């Protein structure tokens, strides 16, 4: 399962997804400190910083689970 998270914070949903064996493919978070935490724990995930500029079009058909915090 491929997981994407919006308004990710420090990655609570991402961590739970990882525990479930899901692949965290992307997260969207604008808080700089939270982004550093996410980058540390999920270095293979694509990171976006502005939900207003984020387009999910490239991810169409590639994300199975979408969470929002």
C-alpha positions as CSV (number, residue, x, y, z in Angstrom):
1,X,0.0,0.0,0.0
2,X,1.3,3.5,-0.8
3,X,0.5,6.1,1.8
4,X,0.4,9.9,1.4
5,X,-0.2,12.4,4.2
6,X,-1.3,16.0,4.2
7,X,-0.8,18.4,7.1
8,X,1.6,15.7,8.4
9,X,3.0,17.4,11.5
10,X,5.8,15.3,12.8
11,X,4.5,12.2,11.0
12,X,2.1,10.4,13.4
13,X,0.1,8.9,10.5
14,X,3.3,8.2,8.6
15,X,4.7,6.3,11.5
16,X,1.5,4.2,11.9
17,X,1.6,3.6,8.2
18,X,5.2,2.4,8.4
19,X,4.2,0.0,11.3
20,X,1.5,-1.4,9.0
21,X,4.1,-2.1,6.3
22,X,2.8,0.6,4.0
23,X,5.2,2.7,1.9
24,X,5.1,6.4,2.7
25,X,5.4,8.1,-0.7
26,X,4.8,11.7,0.2
27,X,3.9,14.2,2.9
28,X,2.8,17.8,2.8
29,X,3.8,20.0,5.8
30,X,4.7,23.7,6.0
31,X,6.2,23.8,9.5
32,X,10.0,23.8,9.1
33,X,10.8,21.9,12.3
34,X,8.2,19.2,11.4
35,X,9.7,19.0,7.9
36,X,13.1,18.2,9.4
37,X,11.6,15.5,11.5
38,X,9.8,14.0,8.5
39,X,12.9,14.1,6.4
40,X,14.9,12.4,9.1
41,X,12.5,9.5,9.6
42,X,11.2,9.2,6.0
43,X,14.1,10.2,3.8
44,X,12.7,8.3,0.8
45,X,9.3,10.2,0.8
46,X,8.7,13.1,-1.4
47,X,8.2,16.3,0.6
48,X,6.0,19.2,-0.2
49,X,5.8,22.4,1.9
50,X,2.7,24.2,0.6
51,X,-0.7,22.6,0.3
52,X,-1.9,25.5,-1.8
53,X,0.8,24.7,-4.5
54,X,0.6,20.9,-4.1
55,X,-0.9,19.0,-7.1
56,X,-1.8,15.4,-6.6
57,X,-2.1,14.9,-10.3
58,X,1.4,13.2,-10.7
59,X,0.3,10.8,-7.9
60,X,-3.0,9.8,-9.5
61,X,-3.3,6.0,-9.4
62,X,-0.1,5.7,-7.3
63,X,-1.5,6.4,-3.8
64,X,-3.8,3.9,-2.0
65,X,-4.2,5.7,1.3
66,X,-4.5,9.4,2.0
67,X,-4.4,10.8,5.5
68,X,-4.7,14.3,6.9
69,X,-3.8,15.6,10.2
